[in-house]
Amino acid sequence: MLPLECMLWSWPIGPAGERVLSMRVFARTPLDLEKMARPRGQVYLIPERCKGCNLCVELCPRNVLEPSPQTNSKGYHYPQIREGHEGDCVHCEFCTMVCPEFAIFTLEADG
């Protein structure tokens, strides 16, 4: 669910006379949206620490990561940045928080 949505629940009457639960979603836009800057991050990975659990890949909200076809010396497929998505990281640090091996982290990108 998007954070800027309002939902209106109603119980209209269906074609057979039954009550049907429906939801209307109204997206709202902040008045100062054009003034807001989206945070930028840079992903850093230590491939030799990775054990291939893919938690970072699954939990990345911007889908920046994907499993790599290469393996580290332990035989695990470590994550890599998806081609064409190098600038999509928003420095949320989910990958850093969920990595049990401390193999991935992000830093705020310059400019």
N, C-alpha and C positions, 0 to 999 in steps of 0.2 A: 504494500500500500504506500502510496506517495505521502510524504509528510504534509503536503499542502492541499489536502482534499477534505471536503465536507461530504458527509453521507446523509441522505434522507431516506429513512425506511418508511414504507407504506404497505398497506394491505388492500390492494385493489381487488375487484371482483373479476375472476377469470371468465373465459367463454362458457364454461359449464356451470357458472354460478358459484364456484368455490373461491375462497379467499386465497390469494397468491402473494407471497412475500416478494417484494421487489425493492431494489436499491437504486437510487439515482446518485451519481457522483458529480460533484461540481468542483472543478479545479479552480483554485484561486492563485493569483499571481501577485506577489508583493509589489507595492507601489514603487519601491526603490530597487527593483531587480536589476536594472541596467547599471546601477552604481556598485552592485555587489561583485566581488571578484571571487571566482572559484579557486579554492586552494589547489596547489600543484605539488606533486611529490615525485620523488625518484626512488625506484625500487632497487635495492641492493641484495644480492644473494651470495651465500657462501656454499657452493655446490657440495663440497666434501662433508658438510655437516648434515645435509638433507637426507632423510630416510624415506622419502617418497610417499608420505601420508596424504598429500594433496589437500590438506585442510585449507591452506592459503588459496589454492586454486578455486575451491568450492565456495569459499566465503568472501572472495573479493567482490565488493558491490559494483565495481565498474568493469568486471571481467577482463582485467588487464593481464592475468596470468593464464598459462596453459602448461600441461606437462611437456617436458622436453623429450625429444626422441633420443638424446644422448643420456648416458648414465655416468654416475660418479664412480669412484674406485670401489665403492661398496656394492655397486650394481643397481642403485636406485635411480629412477627417473626424477630428476629435480625439476622445479618449475622454470619457466622462462617467460619473458614478456611477449605477448601476442604481437605478431607483425601488424603494424599499422596502429597499435594502441600504446605506443611509447609515451605519449603525453596525456594519457587518460587517468593516471593515478591522482587521487585527491588527498593523499597523505592521511587516510583514515586510520592507518596502522592496525587494521584487523589482522593482516598477515603476520605482523610482528607479535601480536597478542596470542594468536592461536598456534604458532609454531612451537612444538615441544622441544625442538633441537636448537632454537635460536639461530636458524639458518637464513632467515630473511628479515629485512627491516627496511623502513622507508625514512627518507629525510626530506624536509621541505625543499622544493626546487627553487632555484633563483629565478626571479623575474617571471 
